[in-house]
Amino acid sequence: MTKPVSGAAPPPAPPTAPAASLDQLCINAVRALAMDAVERADSGHPGTAMALAPVAYVLWQRHLRYNPTNPDWFGRDRFVLSAGHACMLLYAVLYLTGYDLSLDDIKRFRQWGSRTPGHSEYGLTPGVEATTGPLGQGVGNAIGMALAEAHLAQLFNRPGHSLVDHHTYFLASDGDLMEGVSHEACSLAGHLKLGRLIGIYDDNRITIDGKTDLTFSDDTAKRFESYGWHVERVADGNDLGALDAALAAARRVADRPSLVMVRTHIAYGSPHKQDTAEAHGAPLGEDEVKLTKRRLCWPNLEPFHVPDEALAHWRLARERGARLEAEWSKKYDAYRRAYPDLAAELERRIAGRLAEGWDEGLPTFGPGDPQATRVASGKVLNAIATRLPELVGGSADLATSTNVVFKNGGDVAAGSWGARNIHFGVREHGMGAILNGLALHGGVRPLGSTFLIFSDYMRPPIRLAALSNLPVIYVFTHDSIGLGEDGPTHQPIEQLATLRAMPNLVTIRPADATETVEAWRAAILSRSGPVALVLTRQKVPVIDRAKYAPANGLRLGGYVLADARDGKPAVVLLASGSEVDLTLGAYQRLVAEGIATRVVSVPSMELFARQPQEYRDAVLPPAVPARLAVEAAAPQPWYRWVGDHGVVMGIERFGASAPYQRIYQELGLTVENVVRRAKELLQGRSKM
């Protein structure tokens, strides 16, 4: 039976008897490895790993379903260490249980090229389910994983065949629960009643600056109960029986998520640094490590010593994991025999393979049908969605504006997790973290949408998606001053530049409806990182592709849309999005005046930069330095492409509230000004 956390007395000093139980020996192996690795690296966070060692032991020995020899087994439970600074806890457990992580890897903690970086990274270390570090993100990731599990379970499970039935666990610190993203994500998880989601809260009451009562006096239990969560309390994080009972009780709750609150003591066992901020982000010190090991009755003071009996006991996880996977595989074989089509579809989704003919029947658009690219995007999305049922997602309360709505897809709700439209509410930050969790889980392809200006609210999870190579799709609409009357608070200026500055994020800003079709094609085909589609609110003309180059040039990032008659331009005009129409208008006037002009549409600088130098030189001839870029946004990204002698017509101020045509005129983004600046550029060149 668990005890209330509040008023719990501090634990007595660890036993000093020379013999310790096998359980304690296994727990202290985690503590010793955490101390030693941080000490050798002279960097890291030993205290939290030391405090949570009993929690990890009970969870990984008695509750978590996993197989160390097959970390990607689909039937496994998911575990997310949201408190990423405690990564030595996870690394120690992964090594001890027999994952492909060696003691030498532990010794190389935080070193160049090691598989044990300073915060756990997905895709680098076997058994790490998510890249965590920025606090609160892992909480949202776990909620996304739990939602993916519920979604797939409802779609694929059949009576007598509960194939998708795993749990998702996360471990959160005080800092995770202080960050607002945890509120956003946990509120939605409670609303959706994700019963296979279990959070563990490390209530050690210490942050870097000191005790949490400096800033944090929430009643966490009431907070989560108000979200609709079940709450368990463990008064002493070293009480293995209480931990076991609380986790078992949480697993029995099927109608809502659970939070297990555990009162722990940072750097447990350290004579001088237990319950202090000193143990949070720095090594204990060589002398303190030895004192702590003696106090914990550790049998050997040499660094990285692991007793054979402790390692053997931890490694029993391999036998247990192999048995669990074999049992699941037997269930899966029966499922495949009973439902071969469903099994084949599930396998396709898990593998991330696209369905045959997924891009057939996409809409076509002609020059007589001007429309906002956000509207065209909605049409393309629904055409693709009929052939790719794994596409799921929604918006931060803006579905009717962003046009991210799956027709006849149903609304995800408690009990209706198999639907496709996820209503994230006004929670951009939480949406981003949940999208990452959906992608990490597999079997679904997530997308989320909001106005481009609010991409700032979700920048941390976008960055983590890029860092983790997650194929998340973002639909950002209302992409410029072109949104008009809502004014400068809603008109993005610097957002395009900041997105383009992010490594491994592909940003695509299509010029019209025809490029929007190709933008979606590129986004779906991209599997090695996230893609941001940046779309207009206002209507834009549809480019006459019989007159100008086909839109499939978008796949190359930049392409020659209109050219001088002899293919030898004197001046090159570059643009993206709605400003491509401005450059085409200027092109027509310049050509009429006998000025050889080329227009280059650059919907994606990232895709263009990936092309061979020969192709880029063919599009932007080095011998033609007269280049003029036009975009209703901050100009910085364009200087790479216009060169030392080119000019950028951008915006280096905030917008204004007015009809968008007036704003463009007042800020100088007109055909007349493009023509004038192009001529000035040429005149300047002639004087050189």
HELIX and SHEET records of a PDB file:
HELIX    1   1 LEU A   22  ALA A   41  1                                  20    
HELIX    2   2 PRO A   46  VAL A   58  1                                  13    
HELIX    3   3 LEU A   59  HIS A   63  3                                   5    
HELIX    4   4 GLY A   84  ALA A   86  5                                   3    
HELIX    5   5 CYS A   87  THR A   97  1                                  11    
HELIX    6   6 LEU A  103  LYS A  107  1                                   5    
HELIX    7   7 GLN A  137  PHE A  156  1                                  20    
HELIX    8   8 ASP A  174  MET A  178  1                                   5    
HELIX    9   9 GLY A  180  LEU A  192  1                                  13    
HELIX   10  10 THR A  212  LEU A  214  5                                   3    
HELIX   11  11 THR A  220  TYR A  227  1                                   8    
HELIX   12  12 LEU A  240  ARG A  252  1                                  13    
HELIX   13  13 ALA A  277  ALA A  279  5                                   3    
HELIX   14  14 GLU A  286  ARG A  295  1                                  10    
HELIX   15  15 ASP A  308  ALA A  338  1                                  31    
HELIX   16  16 PRO A  340  ALA A  351  1                                  12    
HELIX   17  17 THR A  373  ALA A  385  1                                  13    
HELIX   18  18 ALA A  399  THR A  402  1                                   4    
HELIX   19  19 GLU A  428  HIS A  441  1                                  14    
HELIX   20  20 LEU A  452  MET A  458  5                                   7    
HELIX   21  21 ARG A  459  LEU A  467  1                                   9    
HELIX   22  22 ILE A  481  LEU A  483  5                                   3    
HELIX   23  23 GLN A  495  ARG A  500  1                                   6    
HELIX   24  24 ALA A  513  LEU A  525  1                                  13    
HELIX   25  25 ALA A  551  LEU A  556  5                                   6    
HELIX   26  26 GLU A  579  ALA A  592  1                                  14    
HELIX   27  27 MET A  605  ALA A  609  1                                   5    
HELIX   28  28 GLN A  613  VAL A  619  1                                   7    
HELIX   29  29 GLN A  636  TRP A  638  5                                   3    
HELIX   30  30 TYR A  639  VAL A  642  1                                   4    
HELIX   31  31 TYR A  660  GLU A  666  1                                   7    
HELIX   32  32 VAL A  671  SER A  686  1                                  16    
SHEET    1   A 5 ARG A  78  LEU A  81  0                                        
SHEET    2   A 5 THR A 168  ALA A 172  1                                        
SHEET    3   A 5 LEU A 197  ASP A 203  1                                        
SHEET    4   A 5 SER A 258  ARG A 263  1                                        
SHEET    5   A 5 HIS A 230  VAL A 234  1                                        
SHEET    1   B 2 ILE A 206  THR A 207  0                                        
SHEET    2   B 2 GLY A 210  LYS A 211 -1                                        
SHEET    1   C 6 ASN A 421  HIS A 423  0                                        
SHEET    2   C 6 LEU A 391  SER A 395  1                                        
SHEET    3   C 6 ARG A 445  PHE A 451  1                                        
SHEET    4   C 6 ILE A 473  THR A 477  1                                        
SHEET    5   C 6 VAL A 531  VAL A 534  1                                        
SHEET    6   C 6 VAL A 506  ILE A 508  1                                        
SHEET    1   D 5 TYR A 559  ALA A 562  0                                        
SHEET    2   D 5 THR A 597  SER A 601 -1                                        
SHEET    3   D 5 VAL A 571  ALA A 575  1                                        
SHEET    4   D 5 ARG A 627  VAL A 630  1                                        
SHEET    5   D 5 VAL A 647  MET A 649  1                                        
END                                                                             
